[in-house]
Amino acid sequence: MGWFKSLVEDPLVLAIYDEAGEHMDPITGRMTQHKKGQYKLNDKGLPYYERLNGRSLIGRDILSATDTLTVDGSLLNKYDFLDSDGLDKSVSGIIMKTAAAIAPIFTPAAPYYAGFLVLRELGKTAPMLYGMGTALFNDNTNSKLTNTIAAYMEKLTTSTSDYAKNHMFSLENFGNLVADIALQWEQQQAIVKAYQKLNRATEARIKAAEAKALADYEREATALI
């Protein structure tokens, strides 16, 4: 129940300093100089998560919902192949994670799955689209609403291990590439099918309007005669 509740809560991000300057060091208790984007540390000297609170996602790591399905270090966590927030990921975990991402496209739920993926990727672009739309009218191109929408969509995306983030050529990144290619093809097919349905619906409305207009014309012509 707690995991489902977390899906609707404000997304968590790794805490970083929003601006360069002096900040209180939680370990020494002294003011220390920090750079913008540098990770904040707790009193144990470890990075921690905080709520996004509508801030920009640039330079921030969103905590994926798939990384919180099981508790780190627990027995279930050892077999949780979706959890990818560790230092690295096993070969078996990579294979199972890739297979799990692709498997829905071979089921009757494929259209719904593809539709969800399209909406998810569109949601990630919300801040960019908002910025493009408002840049001509004002200097404030940052929106808490669009930032939050994008963060929720990022939260619904699986993460990658630290090793994959720091090594472009890795098995995990190759698995992600394979999954992305398959899922992008399915998304493209869903968009094409949606357009075809919309086009057929439009054509049907046009034909219905033409038939009605013709019927009205014949009725008026008959009345005149």
C-alpha positions in Angstrom: 0.0 0.0 0.0 2.9 2.4 0.8 4.4 1.9 -2.6 1.1 2.7 -4.4 0.8 5.8 -2.2 4.3 6.9 -3.2 3.2 6.9 -6.9 1.0 10.0 -6.3 3.3 11.8 -3.9 5.6 14.6 -5.0 8.6 12.9 -6.7 11.9 12.4 -4.8 15.2 13.7 -6.2 18.8 13.4 -5.0 19.4 16.6 -3.0 21.7 19.0 -4.7 22.6 22.7 -4.1 20.6 24.9 -6.3 23.1 27.8 -6.1 26.8 28.1 -5.5 27.9 29.6 -2.2 28.4 28.8 1.4 26.1 26.4 3.2 26.0 24.7 6.6 27.9 21.4 6.6 25.8 18.9 8.6 28.9 17.0 9.7 31.3 19.8 10.8 28.6 22.3 11.6 30.6 25.0 9.8 29.8 27.1 6.7 31.4 25.4 3.7 31.7 26.5 0.1 29.7 24.3 -2.4 29.2 24.4 -6.1 25.9 24.5 -7.9 24.7 21.0 -8.6 26.9 19.4 -5.9 25.2 16.7 -4.0 24.1 17.5 -0.5 25.1 15.2 2.3 23.3 14.2 5.5 24.9 14.0 9.0 26.3 10.6 8.0 28.1 12.0 5.0 25.8 10.3 2.5 23.6 11.7 -0.3 19.9 11.8 0.4 16.6 12.3 -1.4 14.3 15.3 -1.0 11.0 16.4 -2.6 11.2 18.1 -6.0 8.7 20.8 -5.0 8.2 22.0 -8.6 11.8 22.8 -9.3 13.6 22.3 -12.6 14.6 18.7 -13.4 17.9 19.8 -15.1 20.8 18.1 -13.4 18.6 16.2 -11.0 18.3 12.4 -10.5 14.6 11.3 -10.1 14.0 8.3 -7.8 12.3 5.7 -10.1 9.2 3.9 -8.7 10.7 0.6 -9.8 13.6 1.2 -7.4 11.4 1.3 -4.4 9.3 -1.9 -5.0 11.4 -3.7 -2.5 13.5 -2.5 0.4 17.3 -2.3 -0.3 19.1 -5.2 1.4 16.0 -7.3 1.9 15.7 -10.9 0.7 13.1 -9.8 -2.0 15.5 -7.1 -3.1 18.0 -9.7 -4.2 15.6 -11.0 -6.8 14.1 -7.7 -7.8 15.4 -7.3 -11.3 13.7 -4.0 -11.8 15.7 -2.3 -9.1 18.7 -0.6 -10.8 19.8 2.1 -8.4 22.8 0.2 -7.2 26.5 0.4 -8.2 26.1 -2.3 -10.9 23.6 -4.9 -12.2 23.9 -8.6 -12.8 23.7 -10.2 -16.2 20.6 -12.1 -15.3 19.0 -9.0 -13.9 19.7 -7.1 -17.2 18.2 -9.9 -19.3 15.1 -10.1 -17.2 14.6 -6.4 -17.0 14.9 -6.1 -20.8 12.5 -9.0 -21.3 10.0 -7.4 -18.9 10.1 -4.1 -20.8 9.4 -5.8 -24.2 7.1 -8.6 -23.1 3.8 -6.5 -23.0 4.1 -5.7 -26.8 3.4 -9.4 -27.5 0.2 -9.4 -25.5 -3.4 -8.1 -26.1 -2.5 -5.2 -23.9 0.1 -3.9 -26.4 -2.0 -0.9 -27.7 -2.6 0.3 -24.1 1.0 -0.2 -23.2 2.2 1.7 -26.2 -0.3 4.5 -25.5 1.0 4.8 -22.0 4.6 5.0 -23.3 3.7 7.7 -25.7 2.0 9.8 -23.0 4.9 9.2 -20.7 7.5 10.5 -23.2 5.2 13.5 -24.1 5.0 14.3 -20.4 8.7 14.4 -20.1 8.8 17.2 -22.7 6.3 19.4 -20.8 8.9 21.8 -19.4 10.6 22.2 -22.8 7.3 22.8 -24.6 6.2 25.3 -21.9 9.5 27.2 -22.2 9.3 27.4 -26.0 5.7 28.7 -25.7 6.4 31.4 -23.1 10.0 32.5 -24.1 8.6 35.1 -26.5 6.3 36.7 -24.0 8.2 36.6 -20.7 11.5 35.7 -19.1 10.1 33.2 -16.7 10.1 29.9 -18.6 10.0 27.7 -15.5 6.7 26.2 -14.5 6.2 24.2 -11.3 3.3 22.3 -12.9 5.2 21.2 -16.0 8.2 20.3 -13.9 6.1 18.1 -11.7 4.4 16.5 -14.7 7.8 15.6 -16.2 9.0 14.4 -12.8 6.1 12.0 -12.5 6.8 10.6 -16.0 10.5 10.2 -15.1 9.4 8.4 -11.9 7.5 5.9 -14.1 10.7 5.2 -16.0 13.2 2.5 -14.9 16.6 3.7 -13.9 20.2 2.4 -14.6 23.0 1.5 -12.3 25.9 3.8 -11.5 28.2 1.6 -13.7 26.0 2.0 -16.7 25.7 5.8 -16.2 29.5 6.1 -16.2 30.3 3.5 -19.0 28.6 4.0 -22.3 29.6 0.6 -23.6 28.1 -1.8 -21.0 25.7 -4.7 -21.2 23.1 -2.8 -19.3 23.1 0.1 -21.8 22.9 -2.4 -24.6 19.9 -4.0 -23.1 18.3 -0.6 -22.6 19.0 0.2 -26.3 17.4 -3.1 -27.4 14.3 -2.4 -25.3 14.1 1.3 -26.5 14.2 0.3 -30.2 11.5 -2.3 -29.8 9.3 0.0 -27.7 9.8 3.0 -30.0 8.6 0.9 -33.0 5.5 -0.1 -31.0 4.9 3.5 -30.1 5.2 4.6 -33.7 2.7 1.9 -34.7 0.3 3.1 -32.0 0.6 6.7 -33.2 -0.1 5.6 -36.8 -3.1 3.5 -35.8 -4.5 6.4 -33.7 -4.1 8.7 -36.6 -5.8 6.3 -39.0 -8.7 5.9 -36.6 -9.0 9.7 -36.2 -8.9 10.0 -40.0 -11.6 7.4 -40.5 -13.7 9.1 -37.9 -13.3 12.5 -39.7 -14.1 10.9 -43.1 -17.2 9.4 -41.6 -18.4 12.7 -40.1 -17.8 14.4 -43.5 -19.8 11.7 -45.4 -22.6 12.0 -42.8 -22.6 15.8 -43.2 -22.7 15.5 -47.0 -25.5 13.0 -46.8 -27.5 15.2 -44.5 -26.9 18.2 -46.8 -28.0 16.3 -49.8 -31.1 15.1 -48.0 -32.0 18.6 -47.0 -31.4 19.9 -50.5 -33.7 17.2 -52.0 -36.4 18.0 -49.4 -36.2 21.7 -50.2 -36.2 21.1 -53.9 -39.2 18.8 -53.7 -41.1 21.4 -51.6 -40.3 24.1 -54.2 -41.5 21.9 -57.1 
